[in-house]
Structures are given as C-alpha cells and as structure tokens.
Amino acid sequence: MHQSKISDFGSHMMNQPFTHLDDQGRAQMVDIANKSETRRIARASGRIRMQPKTLSAFLDVTLKKGDAMSVARIAALMAAKRTSELIPLCHPLSLTHTQVDFTHNAEEAWLECIVTTETVGRTGVEMEALTAVSVALLALYDMGKGLDRGMTIGDIRLLEKSGGCSSDWRGA
C-alpha cells in the first residue's frame, strides 16, 4: 500500500491539477460560467445500522420522539437545498426535484436512505445528494439515540450521476 507524503501533494498537482485550487494552490470556487446548462441528476445512499428493537421502533413509529423517518426525510430535503452553505466550495443550486426514499433489512437491522437530486444547471448535484443522505442518517440517529446510542452510520456513497459534459457515471 502506497502512503502519501506531503511532497506527493505537489507532484500530484503538477500532473493532474485540482479544480478547486488556483495556480498558487489556494482554494477557489470553480468557474462554471462557460459550462452549458443541462439536466443533471445524482443518486446517493447510506445506511444506519442499529439493534433490531430500534429498527422496529423506527418502522412501527413507536419512538417517544415520534415519526423518525418523516423527520429524516424533511432533514434530507432541507440539507439538499442548503448544501452550498455547508460545503465551502459548492455552488448554490436551484434544485428542480429531490426524492428521499428509505429501505430496510430486518435481518441485518439497518435502514438505508437513498436520495435523488435534480437540477438544470451548469454544475452537478452529487454533493447535494450526498449531503442529504448524510443529514437524513444523522437525523435518524438523533431521533433514536435514546433507545440505541450504538447505531453506526456508514456506506455513504454516490450511486450514479448523469448530465453535464463528463460522461454519465454509475457505481459498482
């Protein structure tokens, strides 16, 4: 396994410049003025693992705090809309659609959040989908922590994206 050194950073910049760094290595927002407006879609997911009794409480809406999945859905929608306020170099986007879905596995005791974000714009919506998933899972943790502080959040990933001049992408 290769371990990066600080000196590797500079050589990487020479071979493949980072779009969020200027020629002096300072953070910058990418200039998207010359990009075409296209329909852009991203889908992301993540899971929260818990004790079986906690999953039952989420699904049966028996938590003292109320309907955790409805709260998490609203949290995801709010997070998608406010991603540029949370992730420093993200452009503010006008989302045209955001969908939040949940699936679960009772045997393995997990809930999965899947978020699809869409816009017509000059930059992609991957960060909005990923942020929405992350915040939804955090909201679930907050709602259920009185019952199960050992819940774990993970597997947050981009599933697919389309639109823009880069080719469509689908995860494995």
C-alpha positions in Angstrom: 0.0 0.0 0.0 1.3 3.4 -1.0 1.4 6.1 1.7 1.2 9.6 0.5 3.7 12.1 1.8 3.3 15.9 1.9 5.8 16.1 -1.0 3.5 13.9 -3.1 0.8 16.6 -3.0 2.9 19.0 -5.1 3.8 16.4 -7.7 0.1 15.3 -8.0 -0.9 19.0 -8.6 1.6 19.2 -11.5 0.3 16.0 -13.2 -3.4 16.5 -12.5 -4.4 19.9 -11.2 -7.2 20.1 -8.7 -10.1 22.2 -10.0 -10.7 23.8 -6.6 -7.2 25.2 -6.3 -5.8 28.2 -8.2 -2.3 28.2 -9.7 -0.9 29.3 -6.3 -2.6 26.3 -4.5 -5.3 28.4 -2.8 -8.8 27.3 -2.5 -11.2 28.7 -5.1 -14.7 28.1 -6.4 -14.6 26.6 -9.9 -15.6 29.0 -12.7 -18.7 27.4 -14.4 -19.6 30.4 -16.5 -18.7 28.8 -19.8 -20.4 25.5 -19.0 -23.7 24.6 -20.7 -26.9 24.3 -18.7 -28.1 20.7 -18.8 -30.3 18.4 -16.8 -28.2 16.9 -14.1 -29.2 14.0 -11.8 -27.4 12.4 -8.9 -28.4 9.5 -6.7 -26.6 8.7 -3.4 -27.2 6.3 -0.5 -26.1 5.5 3.0 -27.0 3.2 5.9 -27.6 3.3 9.6 -27.1 0.1 11.5 -28.8 -0.5 14.8 -30.3 -3.0 17.2 -33.3 -4.9 15.9 -35.6 -3.3 18.5 -34.5 0.1 17.3 -35.3 -0.7 13.7 -38.7 -1.9 14.8 -39.3 1.3 16.7 -38.4 3.3 13.6 -40.7 1.2 11.3 -43.6 1.0 13.7 -43.4 4.7 14.6 -43.2 3.9 18.4 -40.3 6.2 19.4 -41.1 8.7 22.1 -39.8 11.5 19.7 -42.3 10.5 17.0 -42.0 9.6 13.3 -38.2 9.5 12.8 -38.4 8.6 9.1 -40.6 11.6 8.4 -38.2 13.9 10.3 -35.3 12.4 8.4 -37.0 12.9 5.1 -37.5 16.6 5.9 -33.9 16.9 7.1 -32.7 15.4 3.8 -34.7 17.9 1.8 -33.5 20.8 3.8 -29.9 19.6 3.6 -30.0 19.2 -0.2 -31.2 22.8 -0.5 -28.5 24.2 1.8 -25.5 22.2 0.7 -23.6 25.2 -0.6 -23.9 26.7 3.0 -22.3 23.5 4.4 -19.7 22.5 1.9 -17.4 25.5 1.3 -16.7 25.4 -2.4 -20.1 24.2 -3.7 -22.1 26.4 -5.9 -25.6 27.4 -4.8 -28.0 25.4 -6.9 -31.7 25.7 -7.7 -32.9 22.1 -7.3 -35.7 21.1 -9.6 -36.5 17.9 -7.7 -35.3 15.9 -4.7 -36.6 12.5 -3.8 -35.9 10.7 -0.5 -36.6 7.0 -0.1 -35.9 4.5 2.7 -35.4 0.8 2.5 -34.5 -1.6 5.4 -33.2 -5.0 6.1 -34.8 -6.5 9.3 -32.4 -9.5 9.4 -29.3 -7.3 9.4 -31.1 -4.4 11.3 -30.3 -1.4 9.0 -32.1 1.4 7.3 -30.9 2.8 4.0 -31.6 6.3 2.8 -31.5 6.9 -1.0 -31.7 10.4 -2.3 -32.1 11.6 -5.9 -31.4 15.2 -6.7 -32.0 17.0 -9.9 -31.3 20.4 -11.4 -31.0 22.1 -14.8 -27.7 24.0 -14.4 -24.0 24.3 -15.1 -22.7 22.0 -12.3 -23.7 18.6 -10.9 -25.8 17.7 -7.9 -23.7 15.0 -6.4 -22.8 16.9 -3.3 -26.5 17.8 -2.7 -27.5 14.1 -2.8 -24.6 13.0 -0.6 -25.3 15.8 1.9 -29.0 15.0 2.0 -28.2 11.3 2.8 -25.7 12.2 5.5 -28.1 14.6 7.2 -31.0 12.2 7.0 -29.0 9.5 8.7 -27.8 11.9 11.4 -31.5 12.9 12.0 -32.3 9.2 12.4 -29.5 8.8 14.9 -30.8 11.9 16.8 -34.3 10.5 16.9 -33.3 7.0 18.0 -30.3 7.7 20.3 -32.4 7.4 23.4 -33.0 3.8 22.5 -29.7 2.9 20.9 -26.6 5.0 21.2 -24.6 2.3 19.4 -26.1 3.0 16.0 -23.5 3.4 13.2 -23.7 5.4 10.1 -21.8 4.4 7.0 -21.7 3.3 3.4 -22.4 6.8 2.2 -21.7 6.8 -1.5 -22.6 8.2 -4.9 -24.6 5.6 -6.8 -24.9 7.4 -10.1 -24.8 10.7 -11.8 -25.8 12.0 -15.2 -25.7 15.2 -17.2 -23.0 17.7 -18.0 -20.1 17.3 -20.3 -18.4 14.5 -18.3 -19.8 11.1 -19.1 -22.6 9.5 -17.0 -21.3 7.5 -14.1 -22.7 4.5 -12.3 -21.1 2.9 -9.2 -20.4 -0.7 -9.0 
